[in-house]
């Protein structure tokens, strides 16, 4: 057995394991099963690493042709087939056409068009579902037509697997892997091809959008071909977009080209970006505005530059939606060519804002899917970790998290909730009608404190529980948070962020587990610490005060001190616990904490 373990540790092949086991059939079978599991794990790790490499390679590609060639080459390599190819959807003709191949030798095959529903690829295009077969010529599930069968026969293809390329519900094309001999496709291979197709579909759409942006800029430049300044601006904006620059780079370039200051505002007039130097000299457009810029956001949606007071304003509009506006100042007049440059910058800004929003929406959907799997318990935590890394997060899946459940109107609160948590926010998304946050933190009290102002400003009610590790603990802590937020609403504790201990007795009722010491410290910690540091007995005064029916006089008699002394101690307790500690609800919580404190082993 020691020899078998040594061989397994040294990654020995199965033949050596079988030899070492000798006649011990059970040991040999166990060793081979372990070897197979290790091989499968390595294969999954290799495939995931390959997908990450593919995503990185596709993200750096700018030319549409090279992107498609990369996709089919990677598909052929990853699946290990003789041929890989990709068809794109032609909306005008209602079919798909061959666009890129790797390993193909037939000219007829490389020029093939596939009607919807015809052949394996046409069925994938029509149903938007993957199909595969070990022997396509003999498989009667598919509608065989002569043009497709002849081209497939000339290429010599037998086994074919096809999966759709879909982005946001829109069909883009079909990615295929094929062999010239009979070959079954495993579900793991189909899933791997589907993952590659998902990456490919997003990249194709992004590259198309970049190409459309470049084309739009080219058309605008052609309209002013005689203006060298406009041409330089066009090149500058195109370079920014194609290199992955954001709206701040566009604003900075515009400010530099025209020697102005630039402010980008969103559709409601809130400032997003500002660039350029303030020129406050008389006759130079005045100083730069600050704060909320609603009047400047109200520019015509046509995309034409408009004078508003001392500034120039142009709307950034995409797909008929006003996404924001560029506000230009620091100059009295703009020439016709300069005005066209500003309008061109607005077009590019709108496209970048649209891309950014779409990317954010895709990320939010992906986060919501992972969150739902984590809270429903349907996915292994290791698989969650892999998917989390593919989101592009800057941190690994945290070992433990605090759960926050927000109930109320979630519209527009995502950014406000995320801001105070900075890079600790692991996942955020809707679940079971609530907005749920998983935060890489071990202190729910700290997190609740950071979210209180957000709750007050947005009107949502937030319950914070934890910490918990992934798996059943996260599920249980989320359920506790859901119960806690429901309790807060019943108690009228709306527009607040609170932990279980903040609700006192109401928070303890129904809790799966209670940390008595932590609860006592949360309610009475300031008083206990004061006694320990100064040698006083304010806790004893509290006990006597409540035992005397909250009568300072009777409490003084029980403590054998003057009533004024009791009152002075109560005043000190008010300073430590805060005003309102004698209100009925809080007084009850204090009394419960006193009783619990008496049960602790080190209480005196």
Buried (B, 14 or more C-beta within 10 A) or exposed (E): EEBBEEBBEEEBEBEBBBEBBEEEEEBBEBBBEBBEEEEEEEEBEEBBEBBBEBBEBBEEBBEBEBBBBBBBBBBBBBBEBBBBBBBBBEEEEEBBBBBBBBBBEBEBBBEBBBBBBBBBBBBBBBEEEBBBBBEBEEBEEBBBBEBBBBBBBBBBBBBBBBBBBBBEEEBBBBBBBBBBEEBEBEEEBBEBBBBBBBBBBBBBBBBEBBBEBBEBBEEBBEEBEEBEBBBEBBEBBBEBBBEEBBBBBBBBBBBEBBEBBBBBBBBEBEBBBBBBEBBEEEEBBBBBBEEEBEBBBBBBEEBEBBEBEBBBBBBBBBEEEBBBBBBBBBBEEBEEBBBBBBBBBBBBBBBBBBBEEBEEEBEBEBBBBBBBBBBEEEBEBEEBBBBBBBEEBEEEBBEBBBBBBBBBEBEEBBEBBBEBBEEBBBBBBBBEEBBBBBBBBBBBBBBBBBBBEBBEEBEBBBBBBBBBBBEEBBBBBBBBBBBBBBBBBEBEBBBBBBBBBBBBEBBBEEBEEBEEBBBBBBBBBBBBEBBEEEEBBBBBBBBBBBBBEEBBEBBBBBBEBEBEBBBEBBEBBEEBBEEEBBEEEBBEBBBBBBEBBEEEEEEE
